[in-house]
């Protein structure tokens, strides 16, 4: 991210992702000024860049905590986030230090990518590309969430979820959608399973 052109392109992608994914967004200017999820992701990108320099780790953590106070979104600067992450609404989102998030992921408010142990090492989830994590969902531990998976609202996921799987409930149970069936919001939208 040291190349200014790359940085600007990344920031523009984040804006476009929010504009494209949120039907309430009316303009890129509105997204840039009024979307705390975008602000948190942008600040994360700076803090993560700082985190890679050992002498800047404390300032990176302080920056991330300052933005947490402003947005209600906590992203550890050590996490690895892909391109075009969209955090919708945002309040209460937590992304732990060893979490890895693929490209084109959507996280809704209150979702947690957290740990379930206090040991050092990999202790947070890895999400593939095009994953959706519903409001209030908790994905805990070093689990793997496959590409295209959907985590239902308020689900508690403590096991791997296969690509295109749908995880709902507490503890989450996995449903597989037939690959030939078109998406049906009345059946396949994980937000309806609480």
C-alpha positions, -999 to +999 in steps of 0.1 A: +000+000+000+030+023-001+023+032-038-001+062-037-019+051-069-025+016-054-038+032-022-062+055-040-074+026-061-080+005-030-099+033-012-120+038-043-128+000-044-140+002-008-163+031-017-176+013-048-182-019-028-203-001-002-223+019-028-230-013-048-240-035-019-262-011+001-294-002-017-298+028+007-265+044-005-273+073-029-238+085-038-201+079-033-200+112-014-226+100+010-207+067+015-174+085+020-189+109+046-215+088+064-205+051+064-187+041+096-179+007+081-159+024+053-142+047+078-132+017+099-119-003+069-099+027+056-083+033+090-076-004+093-057-003+060-034+025+075-031+007+108-023-026+092+005-009+071+019+005+104+015-029+121+040-045+097+068-023+112+074-035+148+082-001+161+048+012+149+027-016+165+017+005+195+007+035+175-012+011+151-032-003+181-039+031+195-052+043+161-074+012+158-088+018+193-094+055+185-115+045+155-133+019+175-144+047+198-157+067+168-173+039+148-181+011+172-161-012+149-130-030+163-105-043+137-072-054+151-044-040+128-028-075+127-059-090+109-056-096+072-085-082+052-091-086+015-104-062-011-138-046-012-148-056+024-182-040+032-192-036+068-229-027+068-241-006+097-211-017+116-218-011+153-204-039+174-183-056+146-152-072+160-123-087+139-095-104+159-058-102+154-053-135+134-085-133+114-082-135+076-109-122+054-111-128+016-123-105-011-159-092-015-170-101+020-200-085+038-202-083+075-234-070+092-236-052+125-228-071+157-208-098+139-177-112+155-147-129+140-132-139+174-112-164+192-122-191+217-088-195+234-062-172+249-032-190+234-008-174+210-009-183+173-038-187+149-070-183+170-094-165+147-114-175+116-104-175+080-131-164+056-130-171+019-142-148-009-178-137-012-188-147+023-217-130+041-218-129+079-253-120+092-261-095+120-251-107+154-233-138+141-203-151+160-176-170+141-152-183+167-118-200+167-095-209+138-123-222+116-124-220+079-154-205+061-154-215+024-160-192-006-196-181-010-207-193+024-234-175+043-236-172+081-271-166+094-281-138+118-271-147+154-255-180+144-226-192+165-201-210+142-174-231+158-168-256+130-157-252+094-183-242+068-179-256+032-180-234+001-215-221-006-227-236+027-253-219+049-247-219+086-276-211+109-285-216+145-268-219+179-246-239+176-247-235+138-259-263+116-248-264+080-272-265+051-260-270+016-278-254-013-281-273-045-257-258-070-283-260-098-310-241-078-312-203-083-310-182-052-344-179-035-346-151-009-375-169+009-354-200+014-317-192+011-313-158+028-295-166+060-308-134+076-342-151+079-329-179+102-326-167+138 
